[in-house]
Amino acid sequence: MSETSRSDRLSRVRHASSSVVDGRDRTVLVPSDDETGGQQFSRVKTLPDDAEFGLCLTHDVDRPYKGFRSLYYATQERPRYHLRTALSSSNPYWQFGELMALEDELGVRSAFYFLNEQHLLADRPVSEWVSPSNWVQHLGRYDITSDEISAVIRALDAGGWEVGLHGSYHSPTDRDRLREEKHALEEILEGSVTGGRQHHLRLSVPDTWHHHREIGLDYDTSLGSSTECGFHGGYRPLRPFDDEFIVFPLTIMDQALPDPGSSFEAARRICERLLTEAAENDAIMTVLWHPRYFNEQEFPGHRTLYRWLVERAQELGAWVGSPGAFCETLEDNGNQTPESRRADGTVDGTPSAASSAIVGDNS
């Protein structure tokens, strides 16, 4: 690599890893990859064997049931369609089978993060009942212990998908609540939960990561933006405590892209640019697609774009899988970090402190 190219690449890394702007235009600073940039986090140095870069696939299970939202959406657009979904026994947000079939066809596995949200009336203070935003948050609540949800969780796990924790809205600074949510999910799985993401990307840096590590999680994927796509957190996962705990910065959230239903090529071009940037910089790229977005009736283009993204990453020589599977590749190689030694792993990934303010929203 020429000195000019090396300088250009370093400049891009320094710029990319300076900060993350969340959904409410608040900024969380991320230490630079540049050795002269002051306070730093160490980073993961390895990639799965022979991979040009990594693509971690994740899905936040926020709202598996459409429910009362049908009535709200009917006041906004397509009233006949949304009223039919309100009266029908079918559930357009239940996309688990379709998503599993798609990923199985592509030869990949992803992570599904399940939300165990508190009940507004039963669990939260009376003072919060008067806030309309709190009602919006809690109307989507579902019971992970219900027969239907529990069956899906077990089916995902049995099929090789990762099941992880989607920390509830008020949990970023509540270690006991996070521990309870993790324990409840593990009881359903009859196994361990190793990572996840906070709901709405709400994160207290580094406090939430301390909580995650103390309750036994190996990684977190909450550092990111719901409004901007890019490598704002740098090209490689962070090790905020210089140990095995890993933070995967979020590169793409579905809702931060142009609407694929009306601007498919614009959305595809952004994905192509970021995939190319990942390949050029040996990056680990993490993406989030909410399961409900795979309903082509309500979110046209998202399923097609997701398929294209995975297939294009495979064409470019990426390792593709879940964050948990990526962590396993590091463990298989003794968690070694020198650039010259690369972790073992399958190509398809099939499983075998800057601020103390709450940051992130709008996922």
HELIX and SHEET records of a PDB file:
HELIX    1   1 GLU A    3  ALA A   16  1                                  14    
HELIX    2   2 ARG A   69  ALA A   74  1                                   6    
HELIX    3   3 PRO A   79  LEU A   87  1                                   9    
HELIX    4   4 PHE A   96  LEU A  106  1                                  11    
HELIX    5   5 LEU A  120  ASP A  123  1                                   4    
HELIX    6   6 VAL A  126  GLU A  128  5                                   3    
HELIX    7   7 PRO A  132  LEU A  139  1                                   8    
HELIX    8   8 ASP A  147  ALA A  158  1                                  12    
HELIX    9   9 ARG A  175  LEU A  189  1                                  15    
HELIX   10  10 HIS A  199  LEU A  201  5                                   3    
HELIX   11  11 ASP A  207  GLU A  214  1                                   8    
HELIX   12  12 ASP A  254  ALA A  256  5                                   3    
HELIX   13  13 PHE A  264  GLU A  280  1                                  17    
HELIX   14  14 PRO A  291  PHE A  294  5                                   4    
HELIX   15  15 HIS A  302  GLU A  315  1                                  14    
HELIX   16  16 PRO A  323  ASP A  332  1                                  10    
SHEET    1   A 2 SER A  19  VAL A  21  0                                        
SHEET    2   A 2 THR A  27  LEU A  29 -1                                        
SHEET    1   B 2 SER A  42  ARG A  43  0                                        
SHEET    2   B 2 LEU A 238  ARG A 239 -1                                        
SHEET    1   C 8 ILE A 246  VAL A 247  0                                        
SHEET    2   C 8 TYR A 219  ASP A 220  1                                        
SHEET    3   C 8 GLY A 195  GLN A 198  1                                        
SHEET    4   C 8 GLU A 162  GLY A 167  1                                        
SHEET    5   C 8 ALA A 111  LEU A 115  1                                        
SHEET    6   C 8 GLY A  54  VAL A  61  1                                        
SHEET    7   C 8 ILE A 284  LEU A 288  1                                        
SHEET    8   C 8 ILE A 252  MET A 253  1                                        
SHEET    1   D 7 ILE A 246  VAL A 247  0                                        
SHEET    2   D 7 TYR A 219  ASP A 220  1                                        
SHEET    3   D 7 GLY A 195  GLN A 198  1                                        
SHEET    4   D 7 GLU A 162  GLY A 167  1                                        
SHEET    5   D 7 ALA A 111  LEU A 115  1                                        
SHEET    6   D 7 GLY A  54  VAL A  61  1                                        
SHEET    7   D 7 TRP A 319  GLY A 321  1                                        
SHEET    1   E 2 LEU A 203  SER A 204  0                                        
SHEET    2   E 2 ILE A 358  VAL A 359 -1                                        
END                                                                             
